[in-house]
Amino acid sequence: MMTGLAIRMGHALGLHRDGSNFEHLTPFEVEMRRRVWWALCMLDVRASEDQGTDYTITGGSFDTKIPLNINDIDIDPDLKQVPQEHEGLTDMSMARVSIGMCDIARQMMAHGFKDRAPSLEEQTRLLNKIYHDLEQGFLQY
């Protein structure tokens, strides 16, 4: 129940909309909003798996991008420009791997009783995609 409450609070704060859509937000605020939203998405996936229920956050209900591949020192509340993403391992590497797995898990599951699960070919494609992304983004380093 508390996960549902946190998700509703996230919606009320507009975290489901990517911060880059709002001109008044600083790069720091945009990045923190992304991190919080994706933490809520990961909680939603785990809670639905645990309880055997549908996701609260549906696939088309948000446009929040995955957080940048940067170190925490690269982002500061006074920053005026979006920091340059790094290649390789950063402070966000583990979080981005978890977010990637969450995103794939959301796509691989049926979203409700009326929805069909993706085909075996689609699931294979999604698994190959996460493997490729992990290899290119992290494991090679």
VMD Tcl script that draws the C-alpha trace (Angstrom):
set ca {
  {0.00 0.00 0.00}
  {2.85 2.36 0.79}
  {4.34 1.82 -2.69}
  {1.01 2.84 -4.21}
  {0.97 5.95 -2.04}
  {4.52 6.86 -3.11}
  {3.58 6.38 -6.78}
  {0.52 8.61 -6.37}
  {2.70 11.27 -4.73}
  {5.14 10.99 -7.65}
  {2.28 11.55 -10.09}
  {1.03 14.50 -8.05}
  {4.52 16.04 -8.26}
  {4.58 15.42 -12.00}
  {7.57 13.08 -11.86}
  {6.02 11.00 -14.64}
  {6.77 13.88 -17.01}
  {10.44 14.27 -17.91}
  {11.88 17.40 -16.35}
  {13.37 18.50 -19.67}
  {9.80 19.39 -20.70}
  {9.81 22.21 -18.14}
  {11.95 25.26 -18.84}
  {12.02 26.45 -15.22}
  {13.78 23.34 -13.89}
  {17.56 23.26 -13.48}
  {19.63 20.33 -14.80}
  {20.02 19.18 -11.18}
  {16.25 19.11 -10.65}
  {15.70 17.30 -13.95}
  {18.22 14.61 -12.99}
  {16.88 14.16 -9.44}
  {13.32 13.86 -10.78}
  {14.47 11.11 -13.16}
  {16.22 9.22 -10.39}
  {13.20 9.37 -8.08}
  {10.73 8.38 -10.82}
  {12.74 5.34 -11.85}
  {13.13 4.31 -8.21}
  {9.32 4.37 -8.02}
  {9.11 2.29 -11.21}
  {11.45 -0.31 -9.73}
  {9.37 -0.43 -6.53}
  {6.23 -0.88 -8.63}
  {7.71 -3.86 -10.50}
  {8.86 -5.53 -7.29}
  {5.57 -4.87 -5.48}
  {3.52 -6.26 -8.37}
  {5.73 -9.36 -8.51}
  {5.40 -9.84 -4.76}
  {1.64 -9.36 -4.67}
  {0.81 -10.92 -8.03}
  {-0.95 -7.78 -9.20}
  {-0.82 -5.56 -12.28}
  {1.63 -2.68 -12.45}
  {0.39 0.61 -11.10}
  {2.60 2.52 -13.56}
  {1.61 1.54 -17.08}
  {4.03 1.74 -20.00}
  {2.47 4.66 -21.84}
  {1.72 6.73 -18.76}
  {5.11 8.41 -18.44}
  {7.86 9.94 -20.56}
  {10.59 10.26 -17.96}
  {13.99 9.38 -19.40}
  {16.56 7.15 -17.74}
  {19.01 9.12 -15.57}
  {22.27 10.26 -17.14}
  {25.39 8.13 -16.94}
  {27.30 10.58 -14.74}
  {29.11 10.65 -11.43}
  {27.46 12.35 -8.49}
  {30.20 14.98 -8.47}
  {29.20 15.99 -12.03}
  {25.80 17.27 -10.90}
  {25.35 20.25 -8.61}
  {22.29 22.35 -7.65}
  {24.00 25.45 -9.06}
  {24.77 23.84 -12.43}
  {23.35 25.77 -15.41}
  {24.05 23.26 -18.21}
  {23.33 19.57 -18.51}
  {26.50 17.61 -17.65}
  {28.18 15.53 -20.33}
  {27.46 11.81 -20.02}
  {30.42 9.50 -19.47}
  {31.23 6.31 -21.29}
  {31.99 3.41 -19.02}
  {31.44 2.99 -15.32}
  {30.12 5.82 -13.17}
  {28.35 6.25 -9.85}
  {25.10 5.64 -11.74}
  {26.18 2.38 -13.39}
  {24.45 0.00 -10.98}
  {21.33 2.13 -10.86}
  {21.18 2.28 -14.66}
  {21.57 -1.51 -14.89}
  {18.71 -1.93 -12.40}
  {16.58 0.57 -14.31}
  {17.31 -1.23 -17.58}
  {16.27 -4.55 -16.05}
  {13.13 -2.91 -14.65}
  {12.26 -1.48 -18.04}
  {12.71 -4.85 -19.77}
  {10.71 -6.65 -17.07}
  {7.86 -4.16 -17.56}
  {7.87 -4.81 -21.31}
  {8.04 -8.61 -20.97}
  {5.02 -8.94 -18.70}
  {1.36 -8.73 -19.64}
  {0.00 -5.47 -18.26}
  {-3.41 -6.76 -17.31}
  {-5.78 -9.67 -17.62}
  {-6.97 -8.48 -21.03}
  {-3.45 -7.97 -22.39}
  {-1.45 -10.77 -23.92}
  {2.12 -11.33 -22.91}
  {4.66 -10.51 -25.63}
  {5.46 -13.36 -28.01}
  {8.46 -15.59 -27.46}
  {10.25 -13.79 -30.31}
  {9.58 -10.40 -28.71}
  {10.78 -11.64 -25.32}
  {13.93 -13.02 -26.95}
  {14.51 -9.67 -28.66}
  {14.10 -7.82 -25.35}
  {16.52 -10.16 -23.58}
  {19.07 -9.80 -26.37}
  {18.68 -6.02 -26.15}
  {19.40 -5.90 -22.41}
  {22.36 -8.25 -22.88}
  {23.74 -6.04 -25.67}
  {23.16 -2.85 -23.65}
  {24.88 -4.34 -20.59}
  {27.83 -5.55 -22.64}
  {28.30 -2.25 -24.46}
  {27.58 0.06 -21.55}
  {29.17 -1.69 -18.59}
  {30.60 -5.20 -18.85}
  {33.30 -4.26 -21.36}
  {34.77 -1.88 -18.77}
}
mol new
graphics top color blue
foreach p $ca { graphics top sphere $p radius 0.5 }
foreach p [lrange $ca 0 end-1] q [lrange $ca 1 end] { graphics top cylinder $p $q radius 0.2 }
display resetview
